[in-house]
Amino acid sequence: MKAMMRMIKRLITGCVIISFVVGWPLASMATEVDNIKIIDFGLYKTTFAGRQDAPDTVRGEIQIVGQRELLKRTKMIPASGGTEFGFRYVVNGQEKGGQVDLLVRVSHSELQGSEEWVAARQIGTPSFEGWKFDDDSQMVPGKLTIQVFHQGTKLAEKSFTVY
């Protein structure tokens, strides 16, 4: 019985040590993002440089962005097909050039639910989050909000009025 108790204590001690070693980097990641600064927002035009296979997506491919241009700084967004809007921002943190995963959430005041995805972004480099009206079901007048979170903390938010 004593041998069994010693074995259990060693197992528990080993688990605690392993969880500390594995958990330490995750705990330190919580401090690597200080804030997000929104640079600009509004209507954009995107040109694409090509396509890349992405078998885990609905379409089976993704488009590679070549250039994104701010057409007009505004919060008023016309509900018409192909309209692209959002905001550019910079993630500020302790490890410039380091990569962080951000949760992006897009919600609409008149539609049920929200769309979410994880975006890998580089600290200190301008990034973009936005929305493009691809079908009629998305083009509903109301307030559309784009939020960016890091480890459960909301760091950026911009609301647009779709008309």
C-alpha positions as CSV (number, residue, x, y, z in Angstrom):
1,M,0.0,0.0,0.0
2,K,2.9,2.4,0.9
3,A,4.5,1.7,-2.5
4,M,1.3,2.5,-4.2
5,M,0.9,5.8,-2.3
6,R,4.5,6.7,-3.2
7,M,3.8,6.0,-6.9
8,I,0.7,8.1,-6.8
9,K,2.6,11.0,-5.1
10,R,5.3,10.8,-7.8
11,L,2.6,10.7,-10.5
12,I,0.9,13.8,-9.1
13,T,4.3,15.6,-8.7
14,G,5.2,14.7,-12.3
15,C,1.8,16.0,-13.5
16,V,2.2,19.3,-11.6
17,I,5.7,19.8,-13.0
18,I,4.6,19.0,-16.6
19,S,1.6,21.3,-16.3
20,F,3.9,24.1,-15.0
21,V,6.3,23.6,-17.9
22,V,3.5,23.5,-20.5
23,G,1.4,26.2,-18.9
24,W,4.2,28.7,-18.3
25,P,4.4,29.8,-22.0
26,L,0.7,30.2,-22.1
27,A,0.6,32.4,-19.0
28,S,3.4,34.6,-20.4
29,M,1.4,35.0,-23.7
30,A,-1.2,36.9,-21.8
31,T,1.1,39.8,-21.4
32,E,2.5,39.9,-25.0
33,V,-0.3,42.1,-26.4
34,D,-0.6,45.6,-24.8
35,N,-3.3,47.1,-27.0
36,I,-4.6,47.5,-30.5
37,K,-4.5,50.9,-32.3
38,I,-7.0,51.5,-35.1
39,I,-5.3,53.3,-37.9
40,D,-8.2,53.9,-40.3
41,F,-11.6,52.6,-41.1
42,G,-14.3,52.8,-43.8
43,L,-14.8,51.6,-47.3
44,Y,-12.0,49.6,-49.0
45,K,-11.0,48.2,-52.3
46,T,-9.0,45.0,-52.4
47,T,-7.0,43.7,-55.3
48,F,-5.9,40.0,-55.2
49,A,-2.5,38.6,-56.1
50,G,-3.6,35.0,-56.7
51,R,-5.3,32.0,-55.1
52,Q,-4.0,29.3,-52.8
53,D,-5.4,25.8,-52.1
54,A,-7.2,25.6,-48.7
55,P,-8.9,22.3,-48.5
56,D,-10.4,23.0,-45.0
57,T,-12.4,25.9,-46.3
58,V,-15.9,25.9,-47.9
59,R,-14.5,27.0,-51.3
60,G,-11.4,24.8,-51.1
61,E,-9.2,27.8,-51.8
62,I,-8.4,31.3,-50.4
63,Q,-7.5,34.5,-52.3
64,I,-4.2,36.1,-51.5
65,V,-4.5,39.9,-51.0
66,G,-2.2,41.9,-53.1
67,Q,-3.2,45.4,-52.0
68,R,-6.0,47.0,-49.9
69,E,-6.8,50.7,-50.4
70,L,-9.0,52.9,-48.2
71,L,-11.5,54.5,-50.5
72,K,-13.4,56.6,-48.0
73,R,-13.2,57.1,-44.2
74,T,-16.7,56.5,-43.1
75,K,-19.0,54.6,-40.7
76,M,-21.9,54.7,-43.2
77,I,-21.9,51.6,-45.4
78,P,-24.3,51.2,-48.4
79,A,-26.0,47.7,-48.5
80,S,-24.9,46.7,-52.0
81,G,-23.1,43.7,-53.4
82,G,-19.4,43.7,-53.3
83,T,-19.1,46.5,-50.7
84,E,-16.1,46.0,-48.6
85,F,-15.5,47.7,-45.3
86,G,-13.6,47.4,-42.0
87,F,-10.6,48.8,-40.3
88,R,-6.8,48.6,-40.3
89,Y,-5.0,48.4,-37.1
90,V,-1.7,47.6,-35.4
91,V,-1.2,45.1,-32.5
92,N,1.1,46.7,-30.0
93,G,3.1,44.3,-27.7
94,Q,6.3,43.5,-26.1
95,E,7.6,41.2,-28.8
96,K,7.6,43.3,-32.0
97,G,7.4,40.9,-35.0
98,G,6.0,38.1,-32.8
99,Q,2.8,36.4,-33.9
100,V,-0.5,36.3,-31.9
101,D,-3.8,34.7,-32.5
102,L,-6.8,37.1,-32.3
103,L,-10.5,36.2,-32.3
104,V,-12.5,38.4,-34.8
105,R,-16.2,38.7,-34.3
106,V,-18.6,40.3,-36.7
107,S,-22.2,40.9,-35.5
108,H,-25.2,42.7,-36.9
109,S,-27.9,44.3,-34.8
110,E,-30.7,42.9,-37.0
111,L,-29.4,39.4,-37.7
112,Q,-29.2,36.4,-35.3
113,G,-25.8,35.2,-34.2
114,S,-22.4,36.4,-35.3
115,E,-19.5,35.2,-37.5
116,E,-16.1,34.5,-35.7
117,W,-12.7,33.4,-36.9
118,V,-9.2,33.3,-35.5
119,A,-6.6,35.5,-37.3
120,A,-2.9,35.2,-36.8
121,R,-1.4,38.7,-36.7
122,Q,2.1,40.1,-36.3
123,I,2.9,42.5,-33.5
124,G,3.8,46.0,-34.9
125,T,2.6,45.3,-38.5
126,P,-0.6,46.8,-39.9
127,S,-3.5,44.3,-40.3
128,F,-7.1,44.5,-41.6
129,E,-10.4,43.1,-40.3
130,G,-13.5,43.6,-42.3
131,W,-16.5,42.4,-44.1
132,K,-17.6,42.2,-47.7
133,F,-21.3,41.8,-48.8
134,D,-21.3,38.7,-51.0
135,D,-25.0,37.8,-50.9
136,D,-28.4,39.6,-50.4
137,S,-29.0,37.9,-47.0
138,Q,-26.1,40.0,-45.5
139,M,-27.2,43.3,-46.8
140,V,-29.6,44.3,-44.0
141,P,-29.8,47.9,-42.7
142,G,-28.7,48.3,-39.1
143,K,-25.5,48.4,-37.0
144,L,-22.7,46.0,-37.9
145,T,-19.9,45.7,-35.4
146,I,-16.4,44.2,-35.8
147,Q,-14.6,43.3,-32.6
148,V,-11.1,41.9,-32.0
149,F,-10.2,39.9,-28.9
150,H,-7.0,38.5,-27.5
151,Q,-7.3,35.8,-24.9
152,G,-10.9,36.8,-24.1
153,T,-10.2,40.5,-23.8
154,K,-11.7,42.9,-26.3
155,L,-9.0,45.1,-27.6
156,A,-10.6,46.8,-30.6
157,E,-14.2,47.5,-31.8
158,K,-15.6,49.5,-34.7
159,S,-19.3,49.8,-35.5
160,F,-20.7,50.7,-38.9
161,T,-24.2,51.7,-40.0
162,V,-25.5,49.7,-42.9
163,Y,-28.1,51.6,-44.9
